[in-house]
Amino acid sequence: MVWGAGVRLSKYADKIIDKTGISEVFIGTLGLALITSLPEVATTLSATLANNVSMAINNLFGSIALQITVLAVGDFIIKNSSLSGSLENPVSRLQAICLSFLLALAAVAILYRDVAIFHVGLWSVVLFAFYVILFYIINYFKKMKWWLTEPQERESIGKVKAIVSERMAEKEQNEADVADGSGEDEEVKPSKILLSRLGLYFLLSALGILIGGYFVATSADVIAEESGIGSGFMGYFFVGLTTSLPELSTTISAAKLKRYRMAFSNIFGTNLLNVGLVLFADLLHTEGPALDEVGDFAAAGAVFGILLTSIYQIGLTIKFKKTFFRLGFDSILVVLFYIIGAIILFNMRNG
């Protein structure tokens, strides 16, 4: 259910972008990130209410590492170039930097004892506040115009300004044509899309992901208890694997549709939101700060997420397009480090 709904979701998102003109970055960072995080929301809700907040938090951080590795699958889908080498604008790189910063802050929060405000931890509030701030910074940055020019056009500051001015004039003319009715394709307001059949299908796909995520959490709790694997490792890997299915399906679909920015923005945006969802788990956990219930395992998971994110950050900076076995060099490193990290975390797992 989670996989099928995720596939449909990315296709509907692509249609919404075409009809409304909404940015791929915005759709990926907020729209798809919010919807594809529904399994994490459902599992966090179920695990916390079952008094297993350790699984809830480790699921959030486990999904981060796995979802970054999902980008390697998208890299394998495209041909003739690496995924990171196919992007010319720096927005995805900024998202990676912001994610690394937020994960580093989360690692500190886990290792440093929390202070309760009523029953909610202060660190959880701080993490959510920084998520909101970073989301604003990312969306403000994408509105800046200096990065609209192609690399070969950056011969001088004067030429850059001329190109930007020309493009802005063309954009204003197109907007005027649409207003006069002379434009070829009139954009539709997002509010109208939500009330249309396309909007209904989009919401039904989101509901399918939410319901599937609930069953994942309730099943995983029983498996962890019966098998003795431990709720921390179960949440980090197995629940993280299942709740990452929407990201996998949407990333594959985005790569096939050549929406490379959507692929990166979906993954990085979802991971930023996952850290923000710690507050959600903390609000439901009434026995004190949720981050005090998890230990070194969750902190190691956050650091692991920083490591994988930094690899793609380097790839997005260097833009090395050559591939090996249809994978970019950064994607190969991500897969290798994910396997190494899985072995390390398995050996340090606890209940």
Beta strands, then each sheet from edge to edge (+ up, - down):
strand 1: 116-117
strand 2: 120-121
strand 3: 323-324
strand 4: 327-328
sheet 1: 1+ 2-
sheet 2: 3+ 4-
end
